[in-house]
Amino acid sequence: MEKKKILIVEDDVALLNVLVEKFTKEGYKVVTAKDGAVGLKTAFLERPDMILLDIIMPVMDGMTMLQRLRKDEWGKKAAVILLTNLNSAEKVSDALESGAFDYLVKADWFLQDIVDKVGNRLKKK
Amino acid sequence: MKIKSATVFIIVIVFSIFLILLDGIINFFLVGRNAQDARIINYTGYIGGNTQRLVKLQLAGHYAEVEKLTKDIDELIIGLVKGSKALRLQGAVDGAYITQMQKVSASWIILKQKIAAAKNNPAMVEDLVRESENYFTVTDNAVLAEQNFSERKINTAETTQLIFTFSELSALFVIAYRTNKRFVKEDKLVDELAIFKAATDGVSEHIIFTDPEGVVMYANKAVELVTGYSVKEVVGKKAGQLWGKHMDKGFYDEMWKTIKKDKRVFSGIVKNIRKNGESYDAAIDISPILDKSGEPIFFVGIEKDVTKDIALDRSKTEFVSLASHQLRTPLTAIRWYTELLLNGEAGKLAKKQAEYLGEVSGETRRMIELVNSLLDVSRMELGTFEINSEMADVCGILESVIKDLKPSLIKSKIDLEYTCDKEIPKLLVDIKLTSFIFQNILSNAIKYSRERGVVKVEVKLLEKDVRVSVADKGLGIPEKQKKEIFTKFFRADNVRIKDTEGSGLGLYLVKTILGSIGGEAWFESKENVGSTFYVSIPLTGMKDRKGEKSIIKV
């Protein structure tokens, strides 16, 4: 089975490392970016099967990156899950309007459950 | 010539009598028939001449009206007939005396203030004229009054003139305001007034006195500094007409009900706008002053600008919110790395290692819960939480919460009995908030119950609300600590040992949420016997509320 590619856009190094660790172990090919600008470039370059996107990041934040992504032909259909520590109802509806599949507050989730969620989403595609 | 002396005598007598009679007749004609007129003579000044008599005659029939209007004021009133000399009616000059400061009718004070304000404002003069056909103002004749009043000099800094018209009579009254300091010193009553004015003008709080309809009778200097409007602009208008009226109608309805109907002090925080357009927050206290029969005769309003205080409080809450968000990132890292370790993904763990890591994991999750609660509390206090209501079955929400709590019910070996009134209609509620409230109350009941205890949950439909009661036979709440149960971070002494989890913010949030939707939370409890907590949701449901964030985790 071909490995699914996953792009993780996250500025906190500790979190980024553990996410990379886990998803690699689970059999994904993982690419990363530490801010929205690099994330956008990497997304277009690598065309991942799933993007895990943080919101608060330097240079370009997650919501801006998502909006820009959606303006692209390929980007319009890219699978995105927002992974953030901000909980804001406004942001959620913005996110869902921009076509993110989910909005998860990192601190409230087991890593395994996030992995499972990603897996389920990919299966549905 | 003997007979002559007798005749002369008689003639003299008769003539005297005639003169007396004539004098009487003359007086009679001149001053009219009423006993009151005698008073006019006593009252009036001594600028003599025929004019005086003429004035007396003309005023005679109307003196009662004039007296009614003027008897209760302490200012000097000089009557002047057009084109003639001054005629003092009432008042004092040079500190001789002041009439008693009797109970003054509010409308007279307003009238005076209006006149004072109208002195330099032609538009206001027109307003006054329109208001009453009985008076209007003129200027310049005050000087005339001063010059013509020869008996004593009137040293006044300000005068305002009114013309009262009573049918055929036209008289010019000068009301001289005693503003010259020389008079103030000699008069005790004016002294007290001056002290009062100095005192109220010296405070930084805005103080106003209004009549029972809310029209401003007096405003201190701070009113100018706080609102930007001058005392002159404020007096005579309804309180707040210029700077207030920016709260919703319910606020003002509640205010009037409290001060006028309930006759109690009203305290609140309002948003006002200064003359220059700047908005500010003020803490207001309005006290009704009642007469002997218990009716308000005037209101005293005191306002303090608390914009800075509120801003400071807000920035503190925002800081808590920001700090809490920042804490989440490292907490997430700890949580996930611990998870990986516990799953053996970094190598097999010895029993003790797994055990200790389990503790770390649990404590980490506890910290995350605390951070979440801090964020919820911040949102409540900043007013940024959202309510999204929909028609929902309250019992259904409760059942769902109970289902989620099944594991802890089993663990604590608690039996849960649950009944729900059949006729409870669907209510307009925010499902997440309602679940949060139920989940909180229920988990407390389970937590503080004895092992193998019973928790009874009842949902009843009452006249104006749906009442949920959760009764446990657990540890109960000590009498002395009952009043602190709904406060932040509070944990009663008798449960502190048992309960190490949870943030201590749950009940505070429950009470605050319910308070903001018109509901209520309360309890009955006896130590070592048990507690029953009640939640009341109004049948009108929860009003939708726009906010920045959802209070419950998405």
Interface residues (C-beta under 8 A of the other chain):
Chain A: D12 A14 L15 V18 L19 E21 K22 K25 N85 L86 N87 S88 A89 E90 V92 Y103 V105 K106 A107 D108 F110 L111 Q112
Chain B: H325 R328 T329 P330 L331 T332 A333 R335 W336 Y337 E339 L340 N343 E345 I368 V371 N372 L375 E386 N388 G547 E548 K549 S550 K553 V554
